[in-house]
């Protein structure tokens, strides 16, 4: 058992060398805390990175976060199910929330880092280790303030990488009750460290999971007229449904149905009795997303009707687009420029990826921004790849941005 496995609390490493981008830009209490503890934020990230956990299994990460907050004199609450943490700092109103996700991905790490994943087949390839560490840093910095003009709610969320995402679990437990604004940061390996990418309106896309299971009596390939040709029906589904869908939605919505798996049969001379096709259905438009399931079901039915093949369509609603509210986006942008100057402000495009932070925005205005983690030279190590890594100078920068955004939101909403 490694040293990381024998203890749940996060290590207190204060001599870890890391540049503090934005030093001197905050109130005295923030500067004092960051000067003394910026290295801890990096060490927390490394400890979490070395022991990654998959969705809804983040027990060790949850314990580490809780114990770190407890040692700071706070009162964290573990969510039902044993993973995820919620904790308030301050008192009264207004109430502003900061959210970070905690889960890892089922990938074998190939970074060669000294603190690389010790768990075979699991790694933090999306930066959730960094998100958690940055929120912890922001939390303890805010806790060092003499007073706050309201409350800041910390939301350490499990299970962002699966559908339905952990945001729904959090919301069902009442965590968004009374929240007037919510913020989140997400690592962006194509944006240089020290910059923050913001966008008013949709910044991610909706993503649903689609599975169509087909059934047929089967039969000999020499007599397809005596049965229902299941493989031919699969071909129609995979080619015709995506094409027809483009004629039933606004082309400006960025809607795309893409298949990722097709399975049927084994023998060359036998029409199989079962088959399936799986894929994702994405759209950049929230209104279009609400209509897609009905449209897709009608198209699948019309395409398969002449084939005589039976089917079951499983449409798993994923997440809506993250739609950033104007004022909240401005608060994040201002926080970035306060910390890093005008050069820290970067615009960003809407992506086709999904992010369950969108569910929080169904309950309160807020915004998500993309945090630059690229060193400025060398390859862009993309998200969800086994080589993903980040420039750790982004960690104290991100904590500072979260603190400034929370303070500004409290002042504005008061």
ABEGO torsion letter per residue (X at the ends): XBAAAABABBBBBAABBBBBBGBGABBAAAAAAAAAAAAAAAAAAAAAAABBBBBGABAAAAAAAAAAAAAAGBBBBBBBGGBEBBBBBEBEOBBBBBBBBABBBBBBBAAGBAABBABBGBBBAAGAAAAAAAAAAAAAAAAABABBAEBBBBBBBBGAABOBBAAAAAAAAGAABGBABBBBBBBBAABBBGBBBBBBEBABBBBBBBBBBBBBAEEBAABAAABBBAAAAAAAAAAAAAAAAAAABBAAAGBBBBBABBBBEABAABBBABBBBBBBBBBABAAAAAAAAAAAAAAAAAAAAAAGBBBBBBBBBBBBBBBBBAAAAAAAAAAAAAAAEAAABBBBBBBABBBAAAAAAAABBEBBBBBBABAGBEBBBBBGBAABBBBAAAAAAAAAAAAAAAAAAAAAAX
